[in-house]
């Protein structure tokens, strides 16, 4: 039986509410992501992809509609509970890797666990090194983030997204800033993690070739899901 | 990564290290501010201590005197006075009434350290053709030297005062051409006359005092001023100098005497000290404010520079409280580290200034007071100021919307 991770029901998102400039960017989105899914999210610029991703990632709140994670409605949760749920359930990979420049690769990977646990220990360090090993970056584990190539940084970001064993990884154009070889490596890496029974993936991409290698393509056009 | 320190501390240190130029500049600013405070406070404490030492080793903490004589108007009828003008009577030299009893009572008081009786009056010192009027004080050396450290002022001879001895000021000795071991004639206002041997010369560092000071044994003074068995004042020293006024009041209340504490007789010194303390406090407040604004400015810029990092940390599950801590700790650490550097700079400057600044006679201008509590209090205050200054940037960081922060 498929396990449902995320369910969006009639989700809308408006900005400048109550003002003359009020604008609705998402109109009644219904979307379900199950365990093991590897989904591509496509759509033209300004169609609402990033907004949708932020809502699913609990970084933003829908104006109306319902977002449930593992069947639990998130609309009633306070900030602390949302933060905790986000930390435990969702991993993020951003277009520009977004590593913390003051930390090494291993420390960046450890960070989601550290903010949860409070301080480091041997098990956390071992896990970070194992994740870096999985993304083929054992050799640069102690390098500061700015001292790595773009492809390496993005692979560190993927390792970081997997640190808390999330159910879902949200990747916002993870290969958009990489050359085709690095992009292919990063995509394959995500695919491998997913195939091993790890996290589900929702990947925003403009690259149709990559999208077609996903299990499912969801397209957003003018704030609506295209059937 | 350090496994003992909480993540907020690690992040705070890493952020400070990552922006090392900013960190160094603000540390320099804080250090200079704290150095000024430490230098000024330590120097003022030294000057104050010096002043207190001078004042309190050259005079009694409390002086007990006979009360002033007052003229009481004679009423011709109830409520009607016969005379319109009441003249203040001249104050002849009188003995302290029942002085042994007053001395015993004073000596038995808890905080009183030394009690010493004196008999003083004016006299004429003559040697050959030269004569000078002097202020003659008859003392009991064993106790008086504990009140006023006469031996400390002795530049020649011995601090010996038998009934035939006299100690005089250096300028007085030079004026009349006297030397240690020489004889001088002392004539009191009463006409009584004695020939005494100069046993020592005193230098009080003050020409007026050196011109007029003459110390003799109590009995000698008593016979010269015609007050055998009587004394003109009792000098008292107390253990805690700031209790002097309270004790003086108690003595005056319990006995028919006038008791003046050093606090009352040095009122000007106290108002000068109060002004100094007020000025110092004002300087501390303004330096503290400028340090606080400096820290706040640097951290606000840091929050803006690190907004992406803050957004990422929020996305990864960092709580608002944790992010606040990161910036509060940075403020506290900057204040603490800056204060230690500043204290070292301030004390270094103090030691240097102490070695340079000399009085006219070559003695130190102020004693070097290196009080560890001053450094500790500067560190505590600077840390608190740092944390308070970081409050606004910390709140700003915690309130940052992760979506906006990540998007930049």
Boltz contact constraints between the chains, C-beta under 6 A:
constraints:
  - contact:
      token1: [A, 54]
      token2: [B, 403]
      max_distance: 6.0
  - contact:
      token1: [A, 59]
      token2: [B, 402]
      max_distance: 6.0
  - contact:
      token1: [A, 59]
      token2: [B, 403]
      max_distance: 6.0
  - contact:
      token1: [A, 60]
      token2: [B, 403]
      max_distance: 6.0
  - contact:
      token1: [A, 83]
      token2: [B, 317]
      max_distance: 6.0
  - contact:
      token1: [A, 83]
      token2: [B, 319]
      max_distance: 6.0
  - contact:
      token1: [A, 86]
      token2: [B, 317]
      max_distance: 6.0
  - contact:
      token1: [A, 87]
      token2: [B, 317]
      max_distance: 6.0
  - contact:
      token1: [A, 92]
      token2: [B, 315]
      max_distance: 6.0
  - contact:
      token1: [A, 98]
      token2: [B, 312]
      max_distance: 6.0
  - contact:
      token1: [A, 100]
      token2: [B, 309]
      max_distance: 6.0
  - contact:
      token1: [A, 102]
      token2: [B, 14]
      max_distance: 6.0
  - contact:
      token1: [A, 102]
      token2: [B, 15]
      max_distance: 6.0
  - contact:
      token1: [A, 102]
      token2: [B, 18]
      max_distance: 6.0
  - contact:
      token1: [A, 107]
      token2: [B, 1]
      max_distance: 6.0
  - contact:
      token1: [A, 111]
      token2: [B, 316]
      max_distance: 6.0
  - contact:
      token1: [A, 112]
      token2: [B, 316]
      max_distance: 6.0
  - contact:
      token1: [A, 112]
      token2: [B, 317]
      max_distance: 6.0
  - contact:
      token1: [A, 114]
      token2: [B, 7]
      max_distance: 6.0
  - contact:
      token1: [A, 115]
      token2: [B, 316]
      max_distance: 6.0
  - contact:
      token1: [A, 115]
      token2: [B, 317]
      max_distance: 6.0
  - contact:
      token1: [A, 115]
      token2: [B, 318]
      max_distance: 6.0
  - contact:
      token1: [A, 116]
      token2: [B, 317]
      max_distance: 6.0
  - contact:
      token1: [A, 118]
      token2: [B, 6]
      max_distance: 6.0
  - contact:
      token1: [A, 119]
      token2: [B, 6]
      max_distance: 6.0
  - contact:
      token1: [A, 120]
      token2: [B, 1]
      max_distance: 6.0
  - contact:
      token1: [A, 120]
      token2: [B, 3]
      max_distance: 6.0
  - contact:
      token1: [A, 121]
      token2: [B, 3]
      max_distance: 6.0
